[in-house]
């Protein structure tokens, strides 16, 4: 016979997602391809002067719900890390020119998700980052889980 109270003794796992928006511009262009190949592959997104997005990023952490605080992680801490990792280096920036990582990496949203993952993983407690989801547009959404 299992009582409901017995479940509270077990470790429960929760997920917290914080949503943040930022604006940035970029040009999809690979230094490994010719100008013609870049135009063929990336089309209008290869515009030499770039183009911009109002990105919406969702940072999800996973962990045990603390029996004392009732939290997986303090949202204040998550907000501070997002400010440091996402807002300061990326908001209102030209990804290709202002973010050294993208000097040699094509600034696709997939690669942007990897960049955010790698940098969030450095500042969050080990093994708590679960997912980075980026809405590039209302119709284009990228998910990265560190794989």
N, C-alpha and C positions, 0 to 999 in steps of 0.2 A: 504494500500500500504506500503510495507516494503522496505526501501532503504538499500543498502549494508552497508552504514555507520552506520545504526542503530544496526547492529550486533556487531560493535566494542564496543558499550556501554554495552553490556551484558558480563558477566564473561565467559571467554573461559577457558576450561580445557586442559592442555597439559600433556604429559608423557615424561619423560627423562629417558633414559637407559644408564648406564655406564657399560662397559664390562671390566673385569679384570681377568687375569689368575694367578693361583698360583699352586704350586706343594706341595703335602703332601702324607704321607703314613698312612695306617691304617690297622686294622685287624677286620673283622666282627666277633664279638664274644659277646654273651650275658652272663653276669654273672648269669642270671636266668635259664640258660640251662646247661645241662651236656655237657661234651666235645663231646660225641657222637652225641647229638642233634645239637650242633653247627656245627659239621662236615656235618651232613645230610642237615641242612638248608642252610648253607653258602658255602659249598663246598670248592673250591680252595681259595675263599676269606677269609677262616678261617685259612689260613696258619699261623702257630705260629709266623713266622718272619714278617708277614704283606705283603702288596703290595702297590704300589703307583699309583697316578693319576696326570695328568696335568689337573686340573679343570679349567673350564671357568665359571665365575659367572657373571650374569647380574643383576644389581641392578636398579630397576625402581621406580621412584618417580612420583607422580601425584599431580597436583595443578593448581591453577589459574595462567594464564599467566599475569604477572605484566604489567600494562599498561605503566609504565615508563621504566622499564628495558627490557621488552619483554621476560623475563625468568620466568620459573616455579621455578627454583632454580639455583644458580650459580654452574656451573660444578666444579669450584675450590673447593667449599665446599664439594660437593659429593666425589670428588677425595680424599680429606683429610679424610673424614669419612671412606671411603673404606680402606685407608691405615691403619687407626687406628683399625678398626673392623675386617678386613679380612687379610690384608697382614702381619701385625706385629704378631698376634697370630697364624696364620695358615700356612703361606708360608714356605716351607721347614721344616715342622714339622711332628712329629708323632702325629696324632690327639689323639690317645688313651693315650699316655704318656705325651704329652706336653700341652694338653688343658684340664684343670680340669673338664670341663663339660662332657667330654667323658669318664671319669673314671667310671661312672655308667650308661651312655647312649650309646647304640650301635652306632658306627660312620658310619651309613648308610648315603647316600647322602640326604635322606629325613630329617634325624635328623640334618645334617650339614646345610641344608637350614633353619630349624627352629632356630638353633643356630645363624646363620647370621642374620635372620629376627629380632630375639629378641634383638640382640646387635645393629643393625642398627636403630631399632625403638627408642632406648634410646638416640641416638645422633642426629637424624634428627628432624626437626620440627614436632609437633604432626600431625598425620593423613596424612602424605605425602608419607610414604612408601607404594608402591603399590604391588610390586612383587619381589621375589628372584627366579631367574632361574639359575640352576647349570647344566652345561654339564659335567658329570662325564667322559664320553667317547663321541665319535662322534655319537654313537647310543643311549646312555642313558642320558636323560634329566629329571630333577626334577624341578617342579614349586611349590612354596609355597607363599600363599597370606595372611598369618596370620589367617587362619581359623582353 
